[in-house]
């Protein structure tokens, strides 16, 4: 019996070419593939705007003092953001440090592996994945975390559903969409930054987050309705 090698995702997935080889996942060439982050985004209420402005100033004050570790980003930005956006309250739940194992069979490399890692924050409805969030320390380019986050997203136990992700280092925010099927594809949003001088990029990022969560909840409701329709009728 062959032994299946277990490898940390952070070691096995460091480049987009790793994602392509191990998951057969490619960036979509269709400019309409990921448009959910564009256009008429949901508005933020006054309380949300006030709290996001407060978090922006908090982050900038920390940044001026010293470099910010990933743990600090989680405490001063990520956790408060999840609360401000209502993602900690029912019917949603936060799964912090979600442990994940993904079996990978790569025909190109003729190997079978189990990749494992921990998702920083996973927003769920029951067991349904709503959005994955990956955080990094100050100064770490969010684009460098895209391959690792894509690997986590491919671990979604509901492969028939579209999954969204967000990567942040506290200052920058980028969103990802993954759709699985005959062709596994992903798309990226533009980069949103707190350091924008003309507007609060954090506000825009949270508008996108609100849109993606709403879309995922709609998908969840549709899937639940579909399951009900599949059930056999109760005996009379």
C-alpha positions in Angstrom: 0.0 0.0 0.0 1.4 3.4 -1.0 1.9 6.1 1.5 0.2 9.4 0.7 2.4 12.3 1.5 1.0 15.1 3.6 2.4 18.6 2.9 1.6 22.0 4.3 -0.2 24.2 1.8 2.2 27.1 2.6 5.1 24.9 1.3 3.4 23.1 -1.6 1.6 26.2 -3.0 3.8 29.2 -3.4 3.2 30.2 -7.1 0.2 30.4 -9.4 1.8 27.6 -11.5 1.5 25.3 -8.4 -2.2 26.0 -8.4 -2.5 25.2 -12.1 -0.6 22.0 -11.8 -2.2 20.6 -8.6 -5.8 21.8 -9.0 -6.1 22.4 -12.8 -7.2 25.9 -11.8 -6.6 28.8 -14.2 -7.4 32.5 -14.3 -10.4 33.2 -16.5 -9.9 35.0 -19.7 -13.5 36.2 -19.7 -13.7 39.8 -18.5 -17.3 39.0 -17.4 -16.3 36.2 -15.1 -15.9 38.2 -12.0 -18.0 41.4 -12.2 -19.7 41.0 -8.8 -17.2 43.4 -7.2 -18.0 46.1 -9.7 -21.0 48.4 -10.4 -23.8 49.4 -8.1 -22.5 48.1 -4.7 -24.7 48.1 -1.6 -24.6 51.2 0.5 -23.0 51.4 4.0 -25.1 52.9 6.8 -23.8 55.7 9.0 -22.7 53.4 11.8 -20.7 51.3 9.4 -19.0 54.4 7.8 -18.2 55.8 11.2 -16.6 52.5 12.5 -14.7 51.9 9.2 -13.2 55.4 9.5 -12.2 54.7 13.0 -10.5 51.5 12.0 -8.7 53.2 9.2 -7.2 55.8 11.6 -6.4 53.0 14.0 -4.4 51.1 11.4 -2.6 54.2 10.2 -1.6 55.1 13.7 -0.2 51.5 14.3 1.6 51.6 10.9 3.3 54.9 11.8 4.7 53.4 15.1 6.1 50.1 13.8 5.6 47.2 11.5 2.5 45.2 12.2 2.5 41.4 12.6 -0.2 39.1 11.2 -1.6 38.6 14.7 -1.9 42.3 15.3 -3.7 42.7 11.9 -6.2 40.1 13.1 -6.8 41.9 16.4 -6.9 45.5 15.3 -8.5 45.1 11.9 -9.9 41.7 10.8 -11.9 40.8 13.8 -13.4 44.3 14.2 -14.2 44.4 10.5 -16.1 41.1 10.7 -18.1 42.5 13.6 -18.8 45.8 11.9 -20.1 44.0 8.8 -22.4 41.8 11.0 -20.6 38.6 10.0 -20.3 37.3 13.5 -24.0 37.2 14.2 -26.6 34.6 13.4 -27.4 33.1 10.9 -23.7 33.4 10.0 -20.9 32.0 12.0 -17.1 32.6 12.0 -14.8 29.7 12.0 -11.4 30.9 13.0 -8.2 28.9 12.2 -10.3 26.3 10.3 -8.1 23.2 9.7 -8.3 21.9 6.1 -7.1 18.8 4.3 -7.3 18.6 0.5 -6.5 15.4 -1.5 -4.7 16.3 -4.7 -4.2 13.9 -7.6 -2.0 15.5 -10.2 -1.9 13.7 -13.5 0.7 16.1 -14.8 3.0 15.3 -11.9 1.8 11.7 -11.5 1.4 12.0 -7.7 -1.1 12.0 -5.0 -0.8 14.2 -2.0 -2.8 15.5 0.9 -2.3 19.3 1.4 -3.1 20.7 4.8 -3.4 24.2 6.3 -5.5 26.6 8.4 -7.8 29.2 7.0 -7.5 32.5 9.1 -11.3 33.1 9.0 -14.1 31.3 7.3 -17.7 32.7 7.3 -20.3 30.0 7.1 -24.0 29.5 7.1 -24.6 26.1 8.7 -21.9 24.2 6.9 -22.1 26.2 3.7 -19.0 28.3 3.0 -19.8 31.9 2.5 -16.4 33.5 2.2 -12.8 32.7 3.0 -10.6 35.4 4.5 -6.8 35.3 4.6 -4.8 37.9 6.6 -1.1 38.8 6.3 1.3 41.1 8.2 2.0 44.7 7.3 4.3 45.0 4.2 3.3 41.6 2.8 1.9 42.1 -0.7 -1.6 40.6 -0.8 -0.9 39.3 -4.3 1.7 37.0 -2.9 -1.0 35.3 -0.9 -3.3 34.6 -3.9 -1.9 31.0 -4.6 -2.3 29.9 -1.0 -5.8 31.3 -0.7 -6.8 29.7 -4.0 -5.7 26.3 -2.6 -7.9 26.9 0.5 -10.8 27.8 -1.7 -10.4 24.6 -3.7 -11.0 22.8 -0.4 -14.7 24.0 -0.4 -16.7 20.8 0.3 -19.5 22.1 -2.0 -17.7 22.1 -5.3 -20.9 22.9 -7.2 -21.1 26.3 -5.7 -19.1 29.5 -6.4 -16.8 30.6 -3.5 -15.4 34.0 -2.8 -12.3 35.0 -0.9 -10.7 38.1 0.6 -7.0 38.7 1.3 -5.9 41.6 3.5 -2.8 42.9 5.2 -4.8 45.5 7.0 -3.9 48.2 4.5 -4.7 46.4 1.2 -7.7 44.3 0.2 -8.3 42.0 -2.8 -11.1 39.7 -3.6 -11.1 36.3 -5.4 -13.8 34.3 -7.1 -13.5 30.5 -7.8 -15.9 28.5 -9.9 -15.4 24.7 -10.3 -16.7 22.5 -13.1 -15.4 21.0 -16.3 -13.0 24.0 -16.2 -11.8 25.3 -12.8 -11.5 29.1 -13.1 -10.7 32.0 -10.8 -10.8 35.8 -11.1 -9.4 38.7 -9.1 -10.7 42.1 -8.2 -8.8 45.4 -8.3 -6.8 46.2 -5.2 -8.4 48.4 -2.5 -6.2 50.4 -0.2 -6.7 52.3 3.0 -3.9 54.7 1.8 -6.0 56.1 -1.0 -5.9 59.9 -0.5 -9.2 60.7 -2.2 -11.5 58.2 -0.6 -11.5 55.5 2.1 -10.6 52.3 0.2 -11.7 50.4 3.2 -15.3 51.6 2.6 -15.2 50.3 -0.9 -13.7 47.0 0.1 -16.4 46.5 2.7 -19.1 47.3 0.1 -17.7 44.6 -2.1 -17.6 42.2 0.9 -21.3 43.0 1.7 -22.2 42.3 -2.0 -20.3 38.9 -2.0 -21.9 37.8 1.3 -25.3 38.7 0.0 -24.8 36.7 -3.2 -23.5 33.7 -1.3 -26.5 33.8 1.1 -28.8 33.8 -2.0 -26.9 30.8 -3.3 -27.3 29.1 0.0 -31.1 29.8 0.1 -31.4 28.4 -3.5 -29.5 25.3 -2.6 -31.7 24.7 0.4 -34.8 25.1 -1.6 -33.4 22.6 -4.2 -32.8 20.1 -1.5 -36.3 20.4 -0.2 -37.7 19.8 -3.7 -35.6 16.6 -4.0 -37.0 15.1 -0.8 -39.7 12.5 -1.3 -43.2 13.5 -0.2 -44.3 12.5 3.3 -46.8 9.6 3.4 -50.4 10.7 3.8 
